Amino acid sequence: MGFIVLPALIPDIRPVYDAYFAAFEADPDGKRLLDILFPDGFTSEEFRAAHTAATLNWWHTSPTQHTFKCVDLDNGAIIGMALCDVFASPQDAQERKNPGVGWLEGDRKERAEKVLNPLWEAREKAFGGKRYIYVHAFAVEPSHQARGAGAALVKAIVDLGNNSRLPIYLESSPGSEKLYQRMGFRRLPGEMGKVVHCAELLGTEQDVEVPLMMRVPDAAPEDQEREKERAARRAEKHSGVGRASTSVGTAEA
């Protein structure tokens, strides 16, 4: 079985989000988040039709957001997705304004914003108006998990970061942190940002810390060559010092 990651097209909206909702519903952390953001449910045809229409409108208007699909090469099915914003140029304060949770009201809106607002604040503190890639989500349909599709999606975004020379930032679930670490992501230092959701808010037994993770671009080939040249010069210099010392020592002996 093989996979390929491609930019998602308009006809892909529904199957892309089929994979998204299936993946999040099957994961306890993901399901908890969906229940908070969509307390009236997210599986009805009415909800999915409205969600698809809203997504299409957003695709027509967003200058920064990109969606990718992971395709099973055996049958052409879309079995995963990635969603990210590529901030290739600095964003001003108005462009970075917190959009809030406009689809909810009252206590449900307040609860959702208590989850999302600290994430937005941590990202603002870490990056502000800088150039970077923000990953909203990686998702793989449950029956295709642990087969390499997730790694293929992450690699596609890592390649995007390397090619654009932009750092990548994401909020991981605790269970996915090791996958991202294997792909070169590291937690932000505590002074740059930390988010802990209280157990009462999430309905969990314990407070949950959200792993805030970043990956810097790999060194470009030309940078690697320059570093090799510098390392070679340093080695030659140290080697020369060593030979001189040896000569002096021999003369004294």
C-alpha positions as CSV (number, residue, x, y, z in Angstrom):
1,M,0.0,0.0,0.0
2,G,1.3,3.5,-0.9
3,F,0.2,7.0,-0.2
4,I,0.5,10.4,-1.9
5,V,-0.1,13.8,-0.4
6,L,-1.6,16.4,-2.8
7,P,-3.3,19.8,-2.5
8,A,-7.0,19.2,-1.8
9,L,-9.4,20.4,-4.5
10,I,-13.0,21.7,-4.2
11,P,-14.6,18.3,-4.9
12,D,-12.5,16.9,-2.1
13,I,-14.0,19.0,0.7
14,R,-16.5,16.3,1.8
15,P,-14.2,13.3,1.8
16,V,-11.3,15.3,3.3
17,Y,-13.6,16.2,6.3
18,D,-15.0,12.7,6.4
19,A,-11.4,11.6,7.3
20,Y,-11.1,14.6,9.7
21,F,-14.3,13.9,11.7
22,A,-13.7,10.1,11.7
23,A,-10.2,10.5,13.1
24,F,-11.1,13.0,15.8
25,E,-14.2,11.0,16.8
26,A,-12.1,7.9,17.3
27,D,-9.5,9.6,19.4
28,P,-10.6,10.4,23.1
29,D,-8.8,13.8,23.1
30,G,-10.2,14.7,19.6
31,K,-13.7,13.6,20.5
32,R,-13.6,15.7,23.6
33,L,-12.6,18.8,21.5
34,L,-15.3,18.2,18.9
35,D,-17.9,17.8,21.6
36,I,-16.9,21.2,23.1
37,L,-16.7,23.0,19.7
38,F,-19.9,21.3,18.2
39,P,-22.1,20.5,21.2
40,D,-25.1,19.9,19.0
41,G,-23.3,17.1,17.2
42,F,-21.2,16.9,14.0
43,T,-22.5,13.8,12.2
44,S,-25.9,14.9,10.9
45,E,-26.4,15.6,7.2
46,E,-27.6,19.1,8.0
47,F,-24.4,19.9,9.9
48,R,-22.1,18.4,7.3
49,A,-23.9,20.2,4.5
50,A,-23.5,23.5,6.3
51,H,-19.9,22.7,7.2
52,T,-19.1,21.9,3.6
53,A,-20.6,25.2,2.4
54,A,-18.8,27.2,5.0
55,T,-15.5,25.5,4.1
56,L,-16.0,26.2,0.4
57,N,-16.6,29.9,1.2
58,W,-13.5,30.0,3.3
59,W,-11.4,28.4,0.5
60,H,-12.5,31.2,-1.8
61,T,-11.6,34.0,0.6
62,S,-8.6,32.9,2.8
63,P,-5.2,34.1,1.5
64,T,-3.2,31.9,3.8
65,Q,-4.9,28.6,4.5
66,H,-4.1,25.4,2.6
67,T,-5.6,21.9,2.8
68,F,-3.8,18.7,1.8
69,K,-5.3,15.3,1.1
70,C,-3.6,11.9,1.6
71,V,-4.7,9.5,-1.1
72,D,-4.5,5.7,-1.0
73,L,-2.8,4.7,-4.3
74,D,-4.4,1.3,-4.3
75,N,-7.9,2.7,-4.7
76,G,-7.7,6.5,-5.0
77,A,-9.6,7.1,-1.7
78,I,-8.9,10.1,0.4
79,I,-7.9,8.7,3.8
80,G,-6.3,11.6,5.5
81,M,-5.8,15.4,5.6
82,A,-3.7,18.2,6.8
83,L,-4.8,21.8,7.3
84,C,-2.3,24.7,7.8
85,D,-1.9,28.4,7.4
86,V,1.3,29.6,5.6
87,F,2.1,33.1,6.8
88,A,4.7,33.8,4.1
89,S,4.7,37.5,5.0
90,P,4.3,39.2,8.4
91,Q,0.7,39.7,9.6
92,D,-0.4,42.9,11.2
93,A,-2.4,43.0,14.5
94,Q,-5.8,43.2,12.6
95,E,-4.9,40.2,10.5
96,R,-3.9,38.2,13.6
97,K,-7.1,39.1,15.5
98,N,-8.6,36.2,17.5
99,P,-11.7,35.2,15.5
100,G,-13.5,33.8,18.5
101,V,-16.2,31.2,18.4
102,G,-19.0,32.9,16.5
103,W,-21.1,29.8,15.9
104,L,-21.9,29.3,19.7
105,E,-23.6,31.4,22.3
106,G,-23.9,31.7,26.1
107,D,-22.2,29.1,28.3
108,R,-21.3,26.9,25.4
109,K,-19.4,29.7,23.7
110,E,-17.7,30.6,26.9
111,R,-16.5,27.0,27.4
112,A,-15.2,26.7,23.9
113,E,-13.3,30.0,24.1
114,K,-11.7,28.9,27.4
115,V,-10.2,26.0,25.4
116,L,-9.3,27.9,22.3
117,N,-8.2,31.4,23.6
118,P,-5.2,30.1,25.6
119,L,-4.0,28.3,22.4
120,W,-4.3,31.5,20.4
121,E,-2.6,33.6,23.1
122,A,0.4,31.1,23.3
123,R,0.8,31.2,19.5
124,E,0.6,35.0,19.5
125,K,3.3,35.1,22.2
126,A,5.6,32.7,20.3
127,F,5.2,34.1,16.8
128,G,3.1,37.3,16.7
129,G,3.6,38.9,13.3
130,K,6.5,36.6,12.3
131,R,6.6,34.4,9.2
132,Y,5.8,30.8,9.9
133,I,3.5,27.8,9.2
134,Y,0.7,27.0,11.6
135,V,-0.7,23.5,11.4
136,H,-4.4,23.3,12.5
137,A,-4.8,19.6,12.1
138,F,-3.4,16.3,10.9
139,A,-6.1,13.5,10.6
140,V,-6.1,10.0,9.2
141,E,-9.2,7.8,8.9
142,P,-9.0,5.2,11.7
143,S,-8.8,2.1,9.5
144,H,-5.7,3.5,7.8
145,Q,-3.8,4.6,11.0
146,A,-0.4,3.2,11.9
147,R,0.3,2.4,8.2
148,G,2.3,5.4,7.3
149,A,-0.3,7.9,6.1
150,G,0.1,10.2,9.1
151,A,3.9,10.2,8.7
152,A,3.4,11.0,5.0
153,L,1.2,14.0,5.8
154,V,3.6,15.3,8.4
155,K,6.5,14.9,6.0
156,A,4.6,16.9,3.4
157,I,4.3,19.8,5.8
158,V,7.9,19.4,6.9
159,D,9.0,19.6,3.3
160,L,6.9,22.7,2.9
161,G,8.7,24.3,5.8
162,N,12.1,23.3,4.5
163,N,11.4,24.6,1.0
164,S,9.9,27.9,2.2
165,R,12.5,28.2,5.0
166,L,9.7,28.8,7.5
167,P,9.4,27.3,11.0
168,I,6.3,25.1,11.7
169,Y,4.2,25.4,14.8
170,L,1.4,23.1,16.0
171,E,-0.5,22.1,19.1
172,S,-0.2,18.4,19.6
173,S,-2.4,16.0,21.6
174,P,-0.5,14.2,24.3
175,G,-0.8,10.9,22.4
176,S,0.7,12.3,19.2
177,E,3.7,14.1,20.7
178,K,6.2,11.2,20.0
179,L,5.2,11.0,16.3
180,Y,6.1,14.7,15.9
181,Q,9.3,14.3,17.9
182,R,10.4,11.6,15.4
183,M,9.7,14.1,12.6
184,G,12.0,16.7,14.2
185,F,9.5,18.7,16.3
186,R,10.4,19.9,19.8
187,R,8.3,21.4,22.6
188,L,8.5,25.2,23.0
189,P,10.5,26.3,26.0
190,G,8.1,27.1,28.9
191,E,9.0,30.8,28.8
192,M,7.8,31.0,25.1
193,G,4.4,29.5,25.9
194,K,2.6,26.9,28.0
195,V,-1.1,25.8,28.0
196,V,-2.7,23.7,30.6
197,H,-6.5,23.0,30.4
198,C,-8.1,22.3,33.8
199,A,-9.9,19.0,34.4
200,E,-13.2,20.7,35.1
201,L,-13.2,22.5,31.8
202,L,-12.4,19.3,29.8
203,G,-14.4,16.9,31.9
204,T,-11.2,14.8,32.5
205,E,-9.8,13.3,35.7
206,Q,-6.7,15.4,35.6
207,D,-5.5,18.7,34.1
208,V,-4.1,18.3,30.6
209,E,-1.1,20.1,29.3
210,V,-1.1,20.8,25.5
211,P,2.3,20.0,23.9
212,L,3.1,23.2,22.0
213,M,5.6,22.1,19.3
214,M,7.8,23.8,16.7
215,R,10.1,22.6,14.0
216,V,12.8,24.8,12.4
217,P,13.8,24.2,8.8
218,D,16.6,21.9,8.0
219,A,19.8,23.5,6.9
220,A,19.7,24.2,3.1
221,P,22.2,22.2,1.0
222,E,24.4,25.3,0.4
223,D,24.4,26.0,4.1
224,Q,25.4,22.3,4.8
225,E,28.3,22.7,2.3
226,R,29.5,25.9,3.9
227,E,29.4,24.2,7.3
228,K,31.4,21.3,6.0
229,E,34.0,23.7,4.6
230,R,34.2,25.6,8.0
231,A,34.5,22.3,9.8
232,A,37.3,21.2,7.5
233,R,39.2,24.5,8.1
234,R,38.7,24.1,11.8
235,A,40.0,20.5,11.7
236,E,43.0,21.6,9.6
237,K,43.8,24.4,12.0
238,H,43.6,22.2,15.0
239,S,45.6,19.5,13.2
240,G,48.3,22.1,12.5
241,V,48.4,23.2,16.1
242,G,48.8,19.6,17.2
243,R,51.7,19.0,14.8
244,A,53.5,22.1,16.0
245,S,53.1,21.1,19.6
246,T,54.3,17.6,18.8
247,S,57.4,19.1,17.1
248,V,58.2,21.3,20.0
249,G,57.8,18.4,22.4
250,T,60.1,16.3,20.3
251,A,62.7,19.0,20.1
252,E,62.7,19.5,23.8
253,A,63.0,15.8,24.4
